[in-house]
């Protein structure tokens, strides 16, 4: 919890507050969808591809920071889902 709400990350307090405000306006289903979308956005690293292709180190650093932001956003949305009692990654039986 400390890593998400307090220190240990690079997300600005204003960015966290914005995510909390947006989540407060979402239904549980929309929040769950936003969480899954944010997880999808974190898969893979474009920065690694950029590095392999010889991109400018400044661009690579910027991309890594953005990827870290996306990861932190995903963690925060997961935390909010947990606070609301929204079960994530549950398998549904469609019998």
GUMI-299143 format. One record per residue: x, y, z of N, C-alpha, C in turn. Coordinates in nm, 2 decimals, always signed. Each point is the difference from the previous one (the first is absolute). Example, Ala and Ser with C-alpha at 12.3 -4.5 7.8 and 13.67 -1.06 7.14 Angstrom:
! GUMI-299143
<<+1.32, -0.57, +0.78>, <-0.09, +0.12, +0.00>, <+0.09, +0.12, +0.00>>
<<-0.04, +0.11, -0.07>, <+0.09, +0.11, +0.00>, <-0.08, +0.11, +0.08>>
This chain:
! GUMI-299143
<<+0.08, -0.12, +0.00>, <-0.08, +0.12, +0.00>, <+0.09, +0.12, +0.00>>
<<+0.11, +0.00, +0.08>, <+0.08, +0.12, +0.00>, <+0.06, +0.04, -0.13>>
<<+0.04, -0.11, -0.08>, <+0.06, +0.02, -0.13>, <-0.11, +0.07, -0.09>>
<<-0.12, -0.04, +0.01>, <-0.11, +0.05, -0.09>, <-0.04, +0.14, +0.05>>
<<-0.02, +0.03, +0.12>, <-0.05, +0.12, +0.05>, <+0.10, +0.10, +0.04>>
<<+0.11, -0.05, +0.05>, <+0.11, +0.09, +0.05>, <+0.12, +0.01, -0.09>>
<<+0.11, -0.03, +0.05>, <+0.12, +0.01, -0.07>, <+0.03, -0.12, -0.08>>
<<+0.12, -0.01, -0.06>, <+0.04, -0.12, -0.07>, <-0.04, +0.00, -0.14>>
<<-0.05, +0.11, -0.06>, <-0.03, +0.00, -0.14>, <+0.02, +0.14, -0.05>>
<<-0.03, +0.01, -0.13>, <+0.03, +0.13, -0.07>, <-0.13, +0.08, -0.03>>
<<-0.11, -0.06, +0.02>, <-0.13, +0.06, -0.04>, <-0.02, +0.12, +0.09>>
<<-0.04, +0.12, -0.06>, <-0.02, +0.12, +0.08>, <-0.13, -0.02, +0.08>>
<<-0.01, +0.08, +0.11>, <-0.12, -0.01, +0.08>, <-0.12, +0.05, -0.08>>
<<+0.02, +0.10, -0.08>, <-0.11, +0.05, -0.09>, <-0.05, -0.11, -0.09>>
<<+0.09, -0.08, -0.06>, <-0.04, -0.11, -0.09>, <-0.08, -0.11, +0.08>>
<<+0.05, -0.03, +0.12>, <-0.07, -0.10, +0.08>, <-0.14, +0.05, +0.03>>
<<-0.01, +0.13, +0.04>, <-0.13, +0.06, +0.04>, <-0.09, +0.00, -0.12>>
<<+0.05, +0.02, -0.12>, <-0.09, +0.00, -0.12>, <-0.05, -0.14, -0.03>>
<<+0.08, -0.10, +0.02>, <-0.04, -0.14, -0.02>, <-0.11, -0.04, +0.11>>
<<+0.02, +0.04, +0.12>, <-0.10, -0.02, +0.11>, <-0.13, +0.07, -0.04>>
<<+0.01, +0.12, -0.05>, <-0.12, +0.08, -0.03>, <-0.08, -0.07, -0.12>>
<<+0.08, -0.04, -0.10>, <-0.06, -0.07, -0.12>, <-0.07, -0.13, +0.05>>
<<+0.07, -0.07, +0.08>, <-0.05, -0.13, +0.05>, <-0.12, +0.01, +0.08>>
<<-0.01, +0.11, +0.07>, <-0.12, +0.03, +0.09>, <-0.13, +0.01, -0.09>>
<<+0.02, +0.05, -0.12>, <-0.11, +0.02, -0.09>, <-0.04, -0.12, -0.08>>
<<+0.08, -0.11, +0.01>, <-0.02, -0.12, -0.08>, <-0.08, -0.10, +0.08>>
<<-0.09, -0.07, -0.08>, <-0.06, -0.12, +0.06>, <+0.10, -0.11, +0.02>>
<<-0.03, -0.09, +0.08>, <+0.09, -0.11, +0.03>, <+0.05, -0.07, -0.13>>
<<-0.10, -0.02, -0.09>, <+0.03, -0.07, -0.13>, <+0.10, +0.09, -0.08>>
<<-0.02, +0.13, -0.01>, <+0.08, +0.09, -0.07>, <+0.14, +0.00, +0.06>>
<<+0.01, +0.00, +0.13>, <+0.13, +0.01, +0.07>, <+0.07, -0.13, -0.03>>
<<-0.06, -0.11, +0.01>, <+0.06, -0.13, -0.03>, <+0.05, +0.00, -0.14>>
<<-0.07, +0.05, -0.10>, <+0.04, +0.01, -0.14>, <+0.12, +0.10, -0.01>>
<<+0.00, +0.11, +0.07>, <+0.12, +0.09, +0.00>, <+0.12, -0.07, +0.06>>
<<-0.02, -0.08, +0.10>, <+0.12, -0.07, +0.06>, <+0.06, -0.10, -0.10>>
<<-0.09, -0.08, -0.07>, <+0.05, -0.09, -0.10>, <+0.07, +0.07, -0.11>>
<<-0.06, +0.11, -0.05>, <+0.06, +0.08, -0.10>, <+0.14, +0.05, +0.04>>
<<+0.01, +0.04, +0.12>, <+0.13, +0.05, +0.05>, <+0.11, -0.11, +0.01>>
<<-0.05, -0.12, +0.04>, <+0.09, -0.11, +0.00>, <+0.05, -0.04, -0.14>>
<<-0.10, +0.00, -0.09>, <+0.04, -0.03, -0.14>, <+0.11, +0.10, -0.05>>
<<-0.02, +0.13, +0.04>, <+0.09, +0.10, -0.05>, <+0.14, -0.02, +0.06>>
<<+0.01, -0.07, +0.10>, <+0.13, -0.03, +0.07>, <+0.08, -0.12, -0.06>>
<<-0.07, -0.08, -0.08>, <+0.06, -0.12, -0.05>, <+0.11, +0.04, -0.11>>
<<+0.11, -0.06, +0.02>, <+0.11, +0.03, -0.10>, <+0.06, +0.13, +0.03>>
<<+0.12, +0.02, -0.06>, <+0.07, +0.13, +0.02>, <+0.04, +0.05, -0.13>>
<<-0.06, +0.11, -0.04>, <+0.04, +0.07, -0.12>, <+0.14, +0.06, +0.01>>
<<+0.04, +0.03, +0.12>, <+0.13, +0.06, +0.03>, <+0.11, -0.10, -0.04>>
<<-0.02, -0.13, +0.03>, <+0.10, -0.10, -0.04>, <+0.01, -0.01, -0.15>>
<<-0.11, +0.01, -0.07>, <+0.01, -0.01, -0.15>, <+0.07, +0.13, -0.05>>
<<-0.03, +0.11, +0.06>, <+0.07, +0.12, -0.04>, <+0.15, -0.01, +0.02>>
<<+0.04, -0.06, +0.11>, <+0.14, -0.02, +0.04>, <+0.07, -0.09, -0.11>>
<<-0.07, -0.11, -0.03>, <+0.05, -0.09, -0.10>, <+0.02, +0.06, -0.13>>
<<-0.08, +0.10, -0.03>, <+0.00, +0.07, -0.14>, <+0.09, +0.12, +0.00>>
<<+0.06, +0.03, +0.11>, <+0.10, +0.11, +0.01>, <-0.06, +0.14, +0.01>>
<<-0.12, +0.01, +0.06>, <-0.06, +0.13, +0.02>, <+0.09, +0.09, +0.09>>
<<-0.03, +0.12, +0.00>, <+0.07, +0.10, +0.09>, <-0.03, -0.04, +0.15>>
<<+0.11, +0.00, +0.08>, <-0.02, -0.03, +0.14>, <-0.10, +0.09, +0.08>>
<<-0.01, +0.12, -0.04>, <-0.10, +0.09, +0.06>, <-0.14, -0.05, -0.03>>
<<-0.03, -0.04, -0.12>, <-0.13, -0.05, -0.03>, <-0.03, -0.13, +0.07>>
<<+0.10, -0.09, +0.02>, <-0.02, -0.12, +0.07>, <-0.02, +0.02, +0.14>>
<<+0.07, +0.10, +0.06>, <-0.02, +0.03, +0.14>, <-0.15, +0.05, +0.03>>
<<-0.04, +0.09, -0.10>, <-0.14, +0.05, +0.01>, <-0.10, -0.11, -0.01>>
<<+0.02, -0.09, -0.09>, <-0.09, -0.12, -0.01>, <+0.00, -0.08, +0.12>>
<<+0.11, -0.03, +0.06>, <+0.01, -0.08, +0.12>, <-0.08, +0.07, +0.12>>
<<+0.01, +0.13, +0.01>, <-0.07, +0.08, +0.10>, <-0.15, -0.02, -0.03>>
<<-0.04, +0.01, -0.12>, <-0.15, -0.01, -0.03>, <-0.04, -0.15, +0.03>>
<<+0.08, -0.10, -0.03>, <-0.04, -0.13, +0.03>, <-0.01, -0.03, +0.15>>
<<+0.09, +0.07, +0.07>, <-0.01, -0.01, +0.15>, <-0.13, +0.06, +0.05>>
<<-0.04, +0.12, -0.06>, <-0.12, +0.06, +0.03>, <-0.12, -0.09, -0.02>>
<<+0.00, -0.06, -0.12>, <-0.11, -0.10, -0.03>, <-0.01, -0.11, +0.10>>
<<+0.11, -0.05, +0.04>, <+0.01, -0.11, +0.10>, <-0.06, +0.05, +0.13>>
<<+0.04, +0.12, +0.04>, <-0.05, +0.05, +0.13>, <-0.15, +0.03, -0.01>>
<<-0.04, +0.05, -0.11>, <-0.15, +0.02, -0.02>, <-0.07, -0.13, +0.01>>
<<+0.05, -0.11, -0.06>, <-0.06, -0.13, +0.01>, <-0.01, -0.04, +0.15>>
<<+0.11, +0.01, +0.07>, <+0.00, -0.03, +0.14>, <-0.10, +0.08, +0.08>>
<<-0.01, +0.13, -0.03>, <-0.10, +0.08, +0.07>, <-0.14, -0.04, -0.03>>
<<-0.03, -0.03, -0.12>, <-0.14, -0.04, -0.04>, <-0.03, -0.13, +0.07>>
<<+0.10, -0.09, +0.00>, <-0.02, -0.13, +0.07>, <-0.03, +0.02, +0.15>>
<<+0.07, +0.09, +0.06>, <-0.02, +0.04, +0.14>, <-0.14, +0.05, +0.02>>
<<-0.04, +0.09, -0.09>, <-0.14, +0.06, +0.02>, <-0.10, -0.11, -0.02>>
<<+0.02, -0.09, -0.09>, <-0.09, -0.12, -0.02>, <-0.01, -0.08, +0.13>>
<<+0.11, -0.03, +0.06>, <+0.01, -0.07, +0.12>, <-0.07, +0.07, +0.11>>
<<+0.01, +0.13, +0.01>, <-0.07, +0.08, +0.10>, <-0.15, -0.01, -0.01>>
<<-0.04, -0.01, -0.13>, <-0.15, -0.01, -0.02>, <-0.05, -0.14, +0.00>>
<<+0.09, -0.09, +0.02>, <-0.04, -0.14, +0.01>, <-0.03, -0.07, -0.14>>
<<+0.06, +0.06, -0.10>, <-0.01, -0.05, -0.13>, <+0.10, -0.11, -0.02>>
<<-0.05, -0.12, -0.04>, <+0.08, -0.11, -0.02>, <+0.06, +0.00, -0.14>>
<<+0.13, +0.00, -0.01>, <+0.07, +0.00, -0.13>, <+0.05, -0.14, -0.04>>
<<+0.01, -0.03, -0.12>, <+0.05, -0.12, -0.06>, <-0.07, -0.12, +0.05>>
<<-0.13, +0.01, +0.03>, <-0.07, -0.12, +0.04>, <-0.05, -0.07, -0.12>>
<<+0.00, -0.13, +0.00>, <-0.05, -0.08, -0.11>, <-0.15, -0.03, +0.01>>
<<-0.07, +0.03, -0.10>, <-0.14, -0.02, +0.00>, <-0.04, -0.12, -0.07>>
<<-0.09, -0.08, +0.06>, <-0.05, -0.12, -0.06>, <-0.12, +0.04, -0.09>>
<<+0.00, -0.04, -0.13>, <-0.10, +0.03, -0.09>, <-0.08, -0.13, -0.04>>
<<-0.05, -0.07, +0.10>, <-0.07, -0.12, -0.03>, <-0.14, +0.02, -0.05>>
